[in-house]
Amino acid sequence: MKRFTLVFGLVCSGLVVLSALVSLFWTPYDPAKVDPPNRYAPMSWPHILGTNSMGMDTASRLLVGAQTTLVVGVLAVAIAAVVGVPLGVFVGMGHRLAGELLGRVADIMLAIPALLLAILLAAALNPSVGTATIAIGVATIPIFLRMARAATLTVMSQDYILAAEVSGTARWAIAVRHVLPNIAPLLGVQAASSFAMAILAEAGLSYLGLSAPVTTPTWGRMLRDASLYAAPAQAIIPGAAIVIAVMGFNLLGDGVRDYLDPRLKEVR
């Protein structure tokens, strides 16, 4: 079952990555081409996934939308990790005053739903992909901070850390040589889960018109522009893509965690 989770997560997330890569070199049509006579064309050749209310090819927009999904996910997680992990390691290595202060700030940020915080930040600035990415990344920082802090506290309680301190090893060297390598697998699992959350948040912001402009194909905007009455498939297709992407990266994170954590291995 655990192997199935990992494989299924890899397949789903791999489809998203493959779609983005293919769209860099080829799409069936220009995703921004408006063709009013072919509006709401059914799923048939040559428009295999039909067209939207302006005659734009859905398959092409779906492929290009995967690019935005991956870019936002990667950059948002990178922002959260670059800021949150060093702070978490710093406070986890014994800086109590800074730990109390950052802990309270993180608690306040976690009390606000991540999507709501992203909406507030995106609404305060000009709506764009960059603004949405920064908003999602900032909203995810407390998760990485708390995760890194908890993992660092566990590592710092080990005897080899005490031996390193007694031998006169500098604190920064202990962090680089001992703490980061030991907490990296846990942070990698968290990154996969946060990636899925970032995808869902970006789709929500796009649906609300707080992310990419109208000319940029995104799955959230495709869902917003769809009409369940005129062409139900135009809402189902981007919705299914979002579900597959979120489920895939979540399952990938769970599968990697089960594979790396010896305490979760099945007893044979």
N, C-alpha and C positions, 0 to 999 in steps of 0.2 A: 504493500500500500504506500509506504514511504517512497519507494523508488518510483511508483506511478505518479506521485505528487510532483517529484522533481522532473520527470520526463514530460509530463503534461504541461508543467510550467514552462519548461524549455521550448516546447512546441509552440505554445501560444505566444510567448514573448518573441520567439524566433520569427513568427509570422509578421509581427509588427516591425521588427528590425528589417526583415527582408523586403517588406512593402516600402519602407522608407528608402532603402538602398536602390530598389528598382526605379522608384520615382525620380531619383537623381539623374537617371539616364534615359528613361522612357516612360511615357504615359500614353494611353490610347488616344487622347485628345488634349488640347490645351485646356487645363482645368479652369481658366478664367474666360474661356470663349463662350459668349452668349449666343444662343440659337433659339429665339422665340418660337419658330414654327415647330420645333421638336420638344417643347415644354411638356414635362410629365410623360415622356416616352416610356413605354413599359420595358421590362427587362428582356431584351432580345438583341440580336445582332443588328447593328454594330455596337449599340449601347448595352453592354451585357448586364449592367446594374441600373439601367434606365437613366433618366435625366431629372433635374430639379425644376422648380417653377420658372427658371430663366433659360432652360434648355441646356444647362451645363452638364457635362458628362459626370455621373456620380462615381464611376470607377476611378477616373482620373483624380477627382477631388479627394476620394478616400485614400488613394496612394500618397498624394502630396500631404494630406493631413497627418499621415504617420510621421512625416518629417518634423512638423511642429510639435507633435506629441513627444517624440524622443528628445528633441532639443530642449524643450521646457523641462522634461523630467531630469535629464542629465545635468543641466545647469542649476536647477533648483536644488537637487540633492548635493551638488558640488558646493553651492553656497552654504547650505546648512552644515555640511560636514567640515568645510574649511574653517567655519566660525565656531561651530558647536563642539567639535572633537577636541581642539586644543584647550578650549575653556573647560571642558569636562575633565580632561586629564590634569589640568592645572589645579582645579579645586579638589580633585580626587587624591592628589598627592600631598594633602595636608594643609592647604591654605584655607583655614576655617572662616575667616572674616569674609574673604572673597566668595567662598562657597556659600555662606549664608545669604549674602547679597544677591549673587547670581541665582541661587535657588529660589528666592522669593520672586525675582523677576521672571524666571522660568515658570513658576507656578501661576503667576498672573497671566502669562501668555498662553499657557495650556488651558486655563479656565475659559479662554475665548476659543470657540471652534476654529480650526485652521482655515476652513473655507471662508468663514466670516471675516477673519483677520485679513485674508488675501483680498476679499472684496473691498474692505475698507481702504487698504493700501492702494489697490488698483483704482478705486474711485477717486482717491485724493490726487493721483497723478494722471497723466494722459493715458488712456487705455491703449495698450500695445502688448506684443508678445514679451518684450523686455520687462515691462512693468509687471506683468503677470508672473514672469519667472522670478523676479526679485521678491514679489509679494509671497509667493509660495515658498521660496527658499527661506525668507525671514520667519514665516510661520512654522517652519519645520526645525529651526535651530534648537528650540528647547528640547525636542525629542532626542537629538543627537547629544546635546549637553548632558542630559540626565542619564542617557545610556552610557556615554563615555565615563561619566563620574562613577556610576555604580560599578562598571567593569574595572575601572582603575582602583577603586577601593578594595575589590577582591584581589587584584594582582598585588597591591601594596602590602597585603597581609601575609604574603608568602615569605618563607625563610630566605630564599635566594635574594629577595629585595633587601632584607636586613643585612645579609652578607655583603651586598654591594655597597650599602650605606656605610657599613663599618670599614670597608676597604678604602673609603674616601672617594667613591665614584660620584661625580657631580650629578645633581638632580636632573639636569637636562639630558645627560647621558643615560640615566636610568629610564627616563621617559622614552627615549628613542630606541634603546637597545632591549628593554625588557617590557615596558608597559604597552607601547603601540603594537609590537608584533603579537602580543597575547590577546589584545582586545580587537585586533583587525577582523578576525572571522565574525565576531558578533556584530561589529559595525557594518560588515558587508551584508549580513542578513537584514539589518535595519535599513540599509541603503535600498535594497530591493523592495522592501515594504513601503518605504517613503517614496520610491519611484512610482509605485502604483497609486499612492495617494496624490502625488503631484499630477499624474495623468488625469485623475478624476477632478482635481481642483481646477486644472486648466480647462477641462471640458465644461465645468460649471461656469467659469468666468467667461468663456467664449459664448456660452448659451445666453449669458446676461449682457453680452456686448462689451465686456470689460477686458478683453484680451486682444486677439488679432483683429485687424481692420477687416472690412467687408471683402476686400479683394484677396485676402489670404485664406485659403481653404483650411478649415479646422473641423474636427469631428463635432465639437460642441456647436459651432455655428451651423453646420449642416443639419444638426438636430433642431436647432432653433428655426431655420428657414423651411423645414419640412412641413408638409400638410398631411395630417392623418386622414383627412377626408378625400383629398384629391389623389394622393399617392402614398398609401401607408408604408410602402417599402422604403421611401426616402427618409422616413423616421426610424424604421427598424434597422436599416443597414448601418448608419453611424452609431446608433445605440448599441448594436451587437459588437461593433468594433471596439467601443469603449469598454464594454463588459469583458471581451476577450483580453484586451490589453491589461486591464486592472486585475482580472483573475489570474492571468499568466504570470505577471510579476509578483503577485502575492504568493502564488503557489511556488514560484521559483525560490522566493525567500524562505518559505517554510521547508521546501525540500533541501535547500542548502543547509539550513539549521539542523534538520534531522540527520543529515549526512555528516556534518562536522562535529556535532555534540555526541560524545560517546555515551552519555547518560541516557540518550533517547534511542540508542540502538536496540533492536529487538533481540530478545534472548532466544538463542537457538538451541 
